[in-house]
Structures are given as structure tokens and as C-alpha cells.
């Protein structure tokens, strides 16, 4: 995703339910992307 210009707000982190990373869209909205364990 970084190669396509996606700006991540933080490094991926581990939560009890899976891995989470936050990114912003072109309008400044923040989105949580997560992968279940």
C-alpha cells in the first residue's frame, strides 16, 4: 500500500483480536485496517 502512496498514521500494532494499522484517505479521514488472529 505504501508503494501506491497510502499514508500510514502509525506503525502496525498487535491487539488481542489481531494486527491493526491506521491510515488516512485523500480527504483526511482515518481508517483502521485490521487482520484477525
N, C-alpha and C positions, 0 to 999 in steps of 0.2 A: 504494500500500500504506500510506503514511503516513496517508492520509485514513481508512483503516479501523482505525487505531490500532496499526499494526505499529511496534515499537521497533527501530530500527537501532542496532547497536553501533559502527559506524564509517561513514565516507563510502565510497562505491564506489571501488575501486582497479583499475588495469589490471595484469594479469599477462600473461605470454607466451601463455597459452592463451585469454584473454578477460577480461571485466569481472567482478569479484567484490564482493559486499556481504554482510555478516554481520548477522543479526537474531536476536532471541530470541522463543521462543514463550511462551505463558502460564505454562508450567511452569519457565521459566528455561533451557531447552535452547537452545543456539546452533546456528544453521543457516547454512551457506554457500549463497548463491544466486549462480549464475554464468551468464553468457551467453558461449557460444563465439564466437571470432572468425570 
